[in-house]
Amino acid sequence: MGHNKLASLLLASAASHYAESQRGGSTIQWGACDSSVVTDASLSCGFLDVPLDYQDPSVGNAKLAIVKANATGERHGSVFYNPGGPGISGLTDLSSALIKDFLLNATGGVYDIISWDPRGVGNLTVPGEVFCFDSAVEYAMFFNGTIELTGILETGNFTNPADVNALLARAPTMQKKYEELGQKCLNSSSGKYLKYVGTPATVRDMVSIANAIEGPDAPINYYGISYGSLVGSYFVNMFPKRMGKVVIDGILNPVKYATQKPYALWSEQFLSTDTVYKGLITGCALAGPAGCPAASDGDGPLDIDAKFQALIRGAYEATKANALAPIPLGLVRQVLLLQLYGPEGWSDFMTNNFTQAVEAIMAEAPVNGTLTTRFEHLVRRNPLMKRATANDSPSYSREAIQCADAIDLQGVTMEEQFKNVISNTQNVSHIMGALWPVQNYVCPFWPVRAVERFQGPFNNTHGKQFVVASNVYDPVTPLASAEKTARALGEGAVLLRQNGFGHATVAEPSSCTINLLAAYFANGTAPANNTLCEVDADYELFSGVTTADVIAHLPSTDI
């Protein structure tokens, strides 16, 4: 690859190279935040210039937009926070009262919470959000007639050979489109910055921010969720001597991310998706028609599943008949996955969206423009999917960051990836294996890699204790990934499990989890390895239905 020589030098001098202090001396001038980005007036914001390329300062500087939530008690320092994605704005995320309060509580209220918009994210950091199209119209015209707009058309877990053949027949077209997409991105105004985004750069930027706030030798405390867990895994191995108190939550496997084909990581991410889906349909069945209008008297979980499957089949037929269907199959899958992320929305979704979608797709009622808009809004506000921007052009920041980190992938074809989609759907997740589009599948055709990539070692933490947290039932970062990661990161990694649903432990409230994390940040004492915390008993997924109720009634039958 183009960076073999650099990679060899980095590995050969890892201890001294990664432990050295970042270029420092800059300070951050805190002031009011841009209210169009940060809605919480109690937060402070500032900027910091850092090298675009830490190995070649002559290239110029990047500018990082930074946000701070002040400690609520006597300040003991800072905790740096990355919300994940890749591509989520730290400024926007920390504006959420749910996230800010969770982090302040989990850290005992004695630390300032510092986040930032990493390179390739938002419109305040430079380089900022990555755009490849000038408008949604240009995007739609470019991908007209492809699965990028409709989603993959399959039902019944690819048991129909016609669906298999139809998908494989699209491989040459989609490969050509993604190759052209890569060139469009490279030729866009964002193109000159693509090689300067990526996880190692994000880690080095965090260290630069920490140097400016706490000093060049101070320990760095960190909390990272989802992709933010990768930032944490990279940090503790790139800068083990700077490691303070570290929690990673909702775990992506860093070894697989850094060293294997991106679609292999996506396969691992879906290991628990169908079980979380079972949680949704079980909660609805337990609530009955009074608490979940999709349920009928006497319905069990598999009866609710049958209604979901009817919705999927209806969307399949409608999209097959009309590629411009208002609610295409791909949109249905995306919205369903987003519900699995956050159990706090299950009751509302089943009450206000599911039945209307069934009626619209099954032609029992006219398609409601408000429903379509609501579905699209649910998708666009989540960084897993395409985000709309001011001119409605989709962001390609997540592709830019993940593909910049990826191994070289010459020779990987779209047909190979489509076969992986089919295998995932048949063997890993029946309900979500055919999700499309997904950034992992873009990387073989992405035109650049980052000037610095990190591929390990991932056990360079010197035995310092840090927390690897995971829900037992997580739809995109399964407990199995947390277990593998804890083993890979070495003896200092302590696994903390939360017996709940959703993406990362923030998805459901647990006083047990919060108290253990607060104790760790207070005195450095990590929980006992493999501790299991329960979700608070008074928290209801549906009226009268708790997480413990749902877990006790999960069907063992495959869906």
Phi, psi and omega per residue, in radians:
M1 nan 2.974 -3.049
G2 -1.180 -0.290 -3.056
H3 -2.052 0.442 -3.124
N4 -1.014 -0.797 -3.083
K5 -1.103 -0.771 3.123
L6 -1.102 -0.761 -3.129
A7 -1.059 -0.718 3.138
S8 -1.105 -0.748 3.129
L9 -1.110 -0.696 -3.136
L10 -1.115 -0.788 -3.131
L11 -1.170 -0.665 -3.087
A12 -1.171 -0.531 -3.098
S13 -2.088 0.583 -3.001
A14 -0.972 -0.827 -3.021
A15 -1.049 -0.838 -3.093
S16 -1.363 -0.664 -3.038
H17 -1.190 -0.844 -3.055
Y18 -1.365 -0.396 -3.103
A19 -1.483 -0.286 -3.055
E20 -1.149 2.617 3.110
S21 -1.149 2.523 3.066
Q22 -1.245 2.806 3.025
R23 -1.046 2.225 -3.021
G24 -2.211 -2.728 3.119
G25 1.767 -0.385 -3.138
S26 -1.364 2.689 3.060
T27 -2.155 2.820 3.132
I28 -1.909 2.180 3.071
Q29 -1.618 1.896 -3.088
W30 -1.423 2.474 3.098
G31 -2.794 -2.892 3.132
A32 -1.173 2.613 -3.135
C33 -1.541 2.796 3.009
D34 -1.196 1.991 -3.033
S35 -1.189 -0.258 3.085
S36 -1.352 -0.244 -3.131
V37 -1.995 -0.767 -3.081
V38 -1.938 1.996 -3.032
T39 -1.619 -0.185 -3.135
D40 -1.634 1.925 -3.061
A41 -1.216 -0.234 3.132
S42 -1.359 -0.231 -3.119
L43 -1.460 2.642 3.070
S44 -1.952 2.680 -3.105
C45 -2.351 2.773 3.089
G46 -2.863 -3.092 -3.117
F47 -2.324 2.702 3.056
L48 -2.500 2.285 3.035
D49 -1.482 2.379 3.113
V50 -2.416 2.809 3.118
P51 -1.154 2.396 2.993
L52 -1.057 -0.711 -3.135
D53 -2.252 1.938 -3.056
Y54 -1.195 -0.280 3.066
Q55 -1.598 -0.207 -3.090
D56 -2.528 1.419 -3.094
P57 -1.048 -0.332 -3.107
S58 -1.161 -0.276 -3.124
V59 -1.157 -0.494 -3.103
G60 2.088 -2.975 -3.028
N61 -2.009 2.666 2.863
A62 -1.757 2.831 3.098
K63 -2.200 2.140 -3.076
L64 -1.784 2.263 3.025
A65 -1.552 2.213 -2.965
I66 -2.187 2.577 -3.141
V67 -2.308 2.606 -3.099
K68 -2.382 2.295 2.931
A69 -1.835 2.138 -3.077
N70 -1.231 2.546 3.036
A71 -0.993 2.559 3.121
T72 -1.575 -0.267 3.095
G73 -2.078 -2.820 3.104
E74 -1.123 2.132 -2.997
R75 -1.217 2.265 3.080
H76 -1.909 -0.023 -3.103
G77 2.491 -2.671 -3.098
S78 -2.198 2.627 2.934
V79 -2.102 2.190 -3.134
F80 -1.592 2.403 -2.965
Y81 -2.250 2.253 2.982
N82 -2.083 2.142 -3.033
P83 -1.445 -0.132 3.064
G84 1.885 -2.693 -3.065
G85 2.155 -1.804 0.023
P86 -1.149 2.634 3.068
G87 2.049 -0.030 3.108
I88 -1.380 2.408 3.090
S89 -1.317 2.135 3.048
G90 -1.143 -0.594 3.128
L91 -1.116 -0.820 -3.130
T92 -1.191 -0.720 -3.058
D93 -1.156 -0.729 -3.132
L94 -1.234 -0.280 3.041
S95 -1.220 -0.353 3.134
S96 -1.258 2.209 3.134
A97 -1.065 -0.632 3.132
L98 -1.044 -0.845 -3.095
I99 -1.224 -0.821 -3.114
K100 -1.042 -0.826 -3.116
D101 -1.153 -0.694 3.111
F102 -1.041 -0.826 -3.077
L103 -1.188 -0.731 3.114
L104 -1.105 -0.702 3.118
N105 -1.210 -0.748 -3.091
A106 -1.177 -0.404 3.132
T107 -1.805 0.169 3.059
G108 1.414 0.069 3.105
G109 1.291 0.135 -3.061
V110 -1.884 0.160 3.097
Y111 -2.168 2.478 2.860
D112 -1.184 2.461 3.043
I113 -1.734 2.114 -3.103
I114 -1.985 2.211 3.005
S115 -2.321 3.078 -3.085
W116 -2.800 2.827 2.998
D117 -1.555 1.933 -3.139
P118 -1.113 2.929 3.053
R119 -0.914 2.365 3.122
G120 1.517 0.133 -3.062
V121 -2.252 2.272 3.034
G122 1.378 -3.112 -3.106
N123 -1.964 0.149 3.110
L124 -1.848 -0.673 3.022
T125 -1.235 2.555 3.048
V126 -2.192 2.115 0.034
P127 -1.240 2.458 -3.069
G128 -1.769 -2.753 -3.064
E129 -0.842 2.456 -3.082
V130 -1.658 2.141 3.125
F131 -2.115 2.459 3.109
C132 -2.086 -0.258 3.124
F133 -2.188 2.663 -3.140
D134 -1.466 -0.308 -3.098
S135 -2.822 2.889 3.064
A136 -1.131 -0.559 3.137
V137 -1.124 -0.786 3.121
E138 -1.084 -0.731 3.104
Y139 -1.048 -0.834 -3.108
A140 -1.132 -0.681 3.117
M141 -1.166 -0.681 -3.127
F142 -1.095 -0.723 -3.073
F143 -1.775 0.239 -3.122
N144 -0.958 2.302 3.090
G145 1.412 0.182 -3.112
T146 -2.030 2.952 3.138
I147 -1.231 -0.190 3.077
E148 -1.052 -0.557 -3.116
L149 -1.721 -0.564 -3.052
T150 -1.684 -0.356 -2.913
G151 1.455 2.956 3.110
I152 -1.362 2.258 -3.108
L153 -1.563 1.775 3.053
E154 -2.710 2.642 3.018
T155 -2.584 2.640 -3.119
G156 1.378 0.493 3.036
N157 1.063 0.665 -3.129
F158 0.997 0.592 3.033
T159 -1.375 -0.275 3.108
N160 -1.552 1.983 -3.134
P161 -0.991 -0.488 3.137
A162 -1.128 -0.645 3.103
D163 -1.181 -0.685 3.098
V164 -1.074 -0.875 -3.101
N165 -1.131 -0.671 -3.137
A166 -1.123 -0.709 3.130
L167 -1.175 -0.836 -3.119
L168 -1.084 -0.558 3.117
A169 -1.164 -0.398 3.135
R170 -1.462 -0.147 -3.028
A171 -0.997 -0.845 -3.124
P172 -1.050 -0.714 -3.134
T173 -1.121 -0.814 -3.107
M174 -1.190 -0.612 3.096
Q175 -1.108 -0.770 3.115
K176 -1.080 -0.722 3.127
K177 -1.095 -0.760 -3.121
Y178 -1.229 -0.578 3.039
E179 -1.127 -0.749 3.098
E180 -1.162 -0.660 3.096
L181 -1.033 -0.800 3.133
G182 -0.990 -0.739 3.124
Q183 -1.202 -0.650 3.084
K184 -1.065 -0.739 -3.133
C185 -1.149 -0.714 -3.136
L186 -1.150 -0.589 -3.110
N187 -1.545 -0.061 -3.138
S188 -1.373 3.084 3.104
S189 -1.132 -0.378 3.100
S190 -1.433 -0.270 -2.937
G191 -1.004 -0.681 -3.068
K192 -1.184 -0.267 -3.106
Y193 -1.753 -0.108 -2.974
L194 -1.032 -0.600 -3.097
K195 -1.377 -0.073 -3.124
Y196 -1.843 0.060 3.036
V197 -1.728 2.912 3.127
G198 2.354 2.947 -3.010
T199 -1.194 -0.786 3.097
P200 -1.010 -0.699 3.092
A201 -1.117 -0.685 3.113
T202 -1.100 -0.718 3.095
V203 -1.094 -0.829 -3.131
R204 -1.099 -0.644 3.091
D205 -1.106 -0.725 3.110
M206 -1.055 -0.728 3.117
V207 -1.117 -0.674 3.087
S208 -1.098 -0.734 3.107
I209 -1.101 -0.762 3.132
A210 -1.089 -0.697 3.104
N211 -1.036 -0.718 -3.112
A212 -1.218 -0.562 -3.054
I213 -1.615 -0.798 -2.995
E214 -1.903 -0.267 -3.092
G215 1.901 2.701 -2.966
P216 -1.236 -0.250 -3.123
D217 -2.004 0.031 -3.057
A218 -1.277 2.529 3.021
P219 -1.064 2.553 -3.113
I220 -1.894 2.073 3.078
N221 -1.594 2.533 -2.960
Y222 -2.606 2.497 2.964
Y223 -2.330 2.125 -3.137
G224 -2.279 2.379 -3.119
I225 -2.003 2.377 3.040
S226 1.078 -2.103 3.047
Y227 -0.978 -0.508 3.054
G228 -1.050 -0.413 3.039
S229 -1.172 -0.601 3.070
L230 -1.137 -0.759 3.086
V231 -1.001 -0.724 3.107
G232 -1.149 -0.754 3.115
S233 -1.095 -0.705 3.081
Y234 -1.142 -0.789 -3.082
F235 -1.026 -0.861 -3.041
V236 -1.183 -0.314 3.104
N237 -1.698 -0.556 3.088
M238 -1.342 -0.607 -3.077
F239 -2.289 1.025 -3.066
P240 -1.030 -0.553 -3.106
K241 -1.306 -0.251 3.116
R242 -1.710 0.048 -3.029
M243 -1.279 2.126 3.022
G244 -1.762 -2.222 3.080
K245 -1.583 2.171 -2.989
V246 -2.273 2.279 3.025
V247 -2.220 2.223 2.981
I248 -2.043 2.444 -2.878
D249 -2.486 2.249 -3.062
G250 1.297 1.389 -2.750
I251 -1.642 2.183 2.892
L252 -1.640 2.408 -3.085
N253 -1.233 1.907 -3.046
P254 -1.217 -0.560 -3.141
V255 -1.155 -0.792 3.134
K256 -1.176 -0.710 3.132
Y257 -1.047 -0.751 -2.999
A258 -1.476 -0.384 -2.935
T259 -2.190 -0.109 -3.087
Q260 -2.154 2.986 3.109
K261 -1.059 2.400 -3.075
P262 -0.986 -0.556 -3.124
Y263 -1.227 -0.370 3.067
A264 -1.183 -0.648 3.076
L265 -1.136 -0.741 -3.130
W266 -1.077 -0.648 3.102
S267 -1.055 -0.757 -3.139
E268 -1.170 -0.572 -3.081
Q269 -1.129 -0.390 -3.052
F270 -1.671 0.208 -3.038
L271 -1.079 -0.546 -3.079
S272 -1.952 0.080 -3.034
T273 -1.042 -0.794 -3.092
D274 -1.172 -0.538 3.097
T275 -1.196 -0.678 3.085
V276 -1.151 -0.681 3.048
Y277 -1.045 -0.711 3.059
K278 -1.043 -0.611 3.084
G279 -1.084 -0.744 3.117
L280 -1.069 -0.874 -3.076
I281 -1.249 -0.516 3.093
T282 -1.217 -0.751 3.102
G283 -1.052 -0.726 3.112
C284 -1.096 -0.784 -3.140
A285 -1.102 -0.735 -3.141
L286 -1.148 -0.602 3.139
A287 -1.236 -0.505 -3.119
G288 1.227 3.136 -3.051
P289 -1.077 -0.458 -3.140
A290 -1.203 -0.589 -3.093
G291 -1.856 -0.257 3.139
C292 -2.549 1.714 -3.038
P293 -1.019 -0.314 3.110
A294 -1.264 -0.318 -3.121
A295 -1.526 2.565 2.984
S296 -1.883 2.854 3.113
D297 -0.971 2.265 3.090
G298 1.498 -0.033 -3.140
D299 -1.149 2.423 2.937
G300 -1.829 3.118 -3.121
P301 -0.963 -0.677 -3.090
L302 -1.247 -0.419 3.037
D303 -1.217 -0.693 3.079
I304 -1.168 -0.686 3.087
D305 -1.026 -0.726 3.140
A306 -1.041 -0.601 3.121
K307 -1.250 -0.664 3.046
F308 -1.124 -0.750 3.141
Q309 -1.106 -0.617 3.078
A310 -1.134 -0.686 3.081
L311 -1.079 -0.792 -3.139
I312 -1.113 -0.758 3.114
R313 -1.113 -0.694 3.111
G314 -1.107 -0.750 3.104
A315 -1.146 -0.649 3.089
Y316 -1.039 -0.866 -3.115
E317 -1.159 -0.712 -3.121
A318 -1.144 -0.717 -3.119
T319 -1.258 -0.614 3.112
K320 -1.136 -0.632 -3.132
A321 -1.367 -0.490 -3.063
N322 -2.619 1.863 -3.117
A323 -1.096 -0.287 3.115
L324 -1.740 0.406 3.116
A325 -0.959 2.407 -3.073
P326 -1.037 -0.598 3.109
I327 -2.177 1.433 -3.103
P328 -1.229 2.860 -3.092
L329 -1.013 -0.703 -3.135
G330 -1.036 -0.679 3.128
L331 -1.180 -0.671 3.098
V332 -1.048 -0.790 3.136
R333 -1.112 -0.751 -3.122
Q334 -1.072 -0.789 -3.132
V335 -1.125 -0.728 3.127
L336 -1.080 -0.756 3.129
L337 -1.067 -0.694 3.138
L338 -1.128 -0.557 3.064
Q339 -1.174 -0.619 3.132
L340 -1.174 -0.470 3.077
Y341 -1.035 -0.786 -2.953
G342 -2.239 1.693 -3.124
P343 -1.049 -0.365 -3.141
E344 -1.089 -0.323 -3.134
G345 -1.754 0.030 -3.053
W346 -1.059 -0.840 -3.082
S347 -1.092 -0.780 -3.138
D348 -1.109 -0.740 -3.125
F349 -1.104 -0.799 -3.107
M350 -1.212 -0.445 3.136
T351 -1.473 -0.738 -2.947
N352 -1.874 -0.182 -3.066
N353 -2.209 -0.737 -2.962
F354 -1.101 -0.925 -3.078
T355 -1.077 -0.712 3.128
Q356 -1.112 -0.665 3.116
A357 -1.143 -0.739 3.106
V358 -1.035 -0.831 -3.115
E359 -1.087 -0.723 -3.106
A360 -1.197 -0.826 -3.057
I361 -1.236 -0.601 -3.141
M362 -1.479 0.156 3.083
A363 1.080 0.431 3.053
E364 -1.479 -0.220 3.086
A365 -2.650 2.699 3.103
P366 -1.111 2.595 3.117
V367 -1.117 2.181 -3.122
N368 -1.526 2.085 -3.138
G369 -1.021 -0.583 3.113
T370 -1.138 -0.688 3.130
L371 -1.117 -0.799 3.118
T372 -1.047 -0.775 3.118
T373 -1.089 -0.696 -3.137
R374 -1.132 -0.739 3.092
F375 -1.064 -0.819 -3.118
E376 -1.118 -0.638 3.114
H377 -1.148 -0.717 3.105
L378 -1.004 -0.710 -3.112
V379 -1.266 -0.827 -2.984
R380 -1.217 -0.437 -3.119
R381 -1.431 -0.077 -3.113
N382 -1.873 2.282 -3.057
P383 -1.208 -0.228 3.062
L384 -1.136 -0.509 -3.103
M385 -1.842 3.131 3.088
K386 -1.173 2.289 3.114
R387 -1.697 2.356 3.031
A388 -1.383 2.632 3.121
T389 -2.205 -2.967 -3.036
A390 -0.984 -0.699 3.128
N391 -1.692 0.222 3.082
D392 1.221 0.196 3.067
S393 -1.388 2.388 -3.107
P394 -1.260 2.541 3.086
S395 -1.404 2.520 3.018
Y396 -2.062 0.494 -3.138
S397 -1.151 -0.720 -3.103
R398 -1.130 -0.712 3.072
E399 -1.107 -0.770 -3.095
A400 -1.044 -0.744 -3.088
I401 -1.279 -0.888 -3.086
Q402 -1.167 -0.702 -3.110
C403 -1.265 -0.517 3.050
A404 -1.085 -0.589 -3.137
D405 -1.394 -0.353 -2.910
A406 -1.202 2.726 2.985
I407 -1.137 2.859 3.052
D408 -1.175 2.418 -2.959
L409 -2.247 0.505 3.099
Q410 -1.007 2.358 3.114
G411 1.661 -0.248 3.057
V412 -1.324 2.189 -3.082
T413 -1.854 2.857 3.063
M414 -1.155 -0.582 3.102
E415 -1.073 -0.746 3.092
E416 -1.038 -0.730 -3.125
Q417 -1.230 -0.672 3.089
F418 -1.094 -0.661 3.088
K419 -1.117 -0.585 3.053
N420 -1.159 -0.704 3.078
V421 -1.026 -0.803 -3.138
I422 -1.085 -0.782 3.125
S423 -1.106 -0.748 3.100
N424 -1.017 -0.759 -3.089
T425 -1.179 -0.646 -3.115
Q426 -1.383 -0.564 -2.929
N427 -2.107 -0.309 -3.058
V428 -1.982 -1.036 3.129
S429 -2.385 1.912 3.094
H430 -1.151 -0.636 -2.996
I431 -1.422 -0.467 -2.996
M432 -2.313 0.039 -3.096
G433 -1.071 -0.463 -3.103
A434 -1.673 0.303 3.090
L435 -1.010 2.357 3.112
W436 -2.768 2.427 0.069
P437 -1.471 2.733 3.094
V438 -2.425 2.376 -3.009
Q439 -1.079 -0.514 -3.105
N440 -0.974 -0.601 -3.052
Y441 -1.385 -0.148 3.113
V442 -1.442 -0.489 -2.906
C443 -1.026 -0.616 3.110
P444 -1.065 -0.343 -3.048
F445 -1.977 0.098 3.107
W446 -1.305 2.409 -2.912
P447 -1.406 -0.250 -3.061
V448 -2.398 2.814 2.920
R449 -2.129 2.815 -3.085
A450 -1.176 2.693 3.099
V451 -1.144 -0.398 3.040
E452 -2.336 2.200 3.002
R453 -2.124 2.585 3.141
F454 -2.048 2.205 -3.121
Q455 -2.173 0.396 3.104
G456 2.000 3.133 0.122
P457 -1.258 2.738 -3.140
F458 -1.935 0.278 3.073
N459 -2.190 0.671 -3.015
N460 -1.769 0.502 -2.969
T461 -1.590 -0.009 3.042
H462 1.078 0.420 3.051
G463 1.347 0.069 3.111
K464 -1.185 2.443 -3.082
Q465 -1.376 2.360 2.997
F466 -2.588 2.830 -2.961
V467 -1.811 2.286 3.038
V468 -1.942 1.824 -3.008
A469 -1.852 2.550 -3.134
S470 -2.753 2.465 2.869
N471 -1.189 2.627 3.051
V472 -1.201 -0.583 -3.094
Y473 -2.127 1.523 -3.117
D474 -2.000 2.268 -3.018
P475 -1.296 -0.356 -3.067
V476 -2.308 -0.233 3.024
T477 -2.295 1.440 -2.973
P478 -1.182 2.772 3.089
L479 -0.955 -0.620 3.130
A480 -1.020 -0.620 3.100
S481 -1.184 -0.683 3.108
A482 -1.125 -0.723 3.139
E483 -1.120 -0.787 3.109
K484 -1.101 -0.731 -3.104
T485 -1.159 -0.747 3.120
A486 -1.035 -0.714 3.112
R487 -1.168 -0.716 -3.089
A488 -1.199 -0.591 -3.064
L489 -1.371 -0.167 3.014
G490 1.781 -3.074 -2.947
E491 -1.174 -0.332 3.134
G492 -1.338 -0.291 -3.087
A493 -1.330 2.174 -3.127
V494 -1.988 2.124 -3.101
L495 -1.480 2.228 3.060
L496 -2.121 2.032 -3.112
R497 -1.796 2.530 3.030
Q498 -2.104 2.194 -2.996
N499 -1.446 1.193 -3.074
G500 -2.606 -3.082 -3.098
F501 -1.875 2.815 3.015
G502 1.775 3.066 -3.026
H503 -1.564 1.922 -3.136
A504 1.286 2.836 -3.011
T505 -1.194 -0.329 3.100
V506 -1.146 -0.270 -3.054
A507 -1.148 -0.495 3.103
E508 -2.404 2.593 -3.096
P509 -1.369 2.368 3.072
S510 -2.502 1.906 3.093
S511 -1.068 -0.586 3.106
C512 -1.046 -0.871 3.141
T513 -1.083 -0.848 -3.107
I514 -1.031 -0.782 -3.085
N515 -1.167 -0.682 3.122
L516 -1.171 -0.712 3.117
L517 -1.181 -0.723 3.127
A518 -1.089 -0.669 3.098
A519 -1.141 -0.683 3.116
Y520 -1.108 -0.794 -3.140
F521 -1.231 -0.428 3.140
A522 -1.312 -0.780 -3.007
N523 -2.310 0.054 3.088
G524 1.415 0.056 -3.139
T525 -1.514 1.955 -3.123
A526 -1.358 2.737 3.057
P527 -1.087 2.841 3.017
A528 -1.064 2.441 -3.120
N529 -0.991 2.381 3.083
N530 1.259 0.370 3.046
T531 -1.019 2.472 3.091
L532 -2.026 2.063 3.081
C533 -1.783 2.480 3.071
E534 -1.612 2.662 2.991
V535 -1.235 2.568 -3.127
D536 -0.944 2.350 -3.019
A537 -1.192 -0.377 -3.119
D538 -1.591 0.072 3.130
Y539 -1.566 2.188 -3.064
E540 -1.960 2.329 3.063
L541 -1.406 -0.704 2.956
F542 -2.261 2.878 -3.128
S543 -0.962 2.081 3.115
G544 1.383 0.081 -3.072
V545 -2.105 2.063 -3.139
T546 -1.718 2.958 3.081
T547 -1.045 -0.740 3.135
A548 -1.076 -0.661 3.093
D549 -1.052 -0.797 -3.094
V550 -1.127 -0.815 -3.127
I551 -1.037 -0.680 -3.114
A552 -1.179 -0.360 -3.052
H553 -2.030 0.223 3.118
L554 -1.042 2.263 3.130
P555 -1.247 2.492 3.072
S556 -1.474 -0.266 -3.125
T557 -1.155 2.442 3.073
D558 -1.149 2.632 3.111
I559 -2.030 nan nan
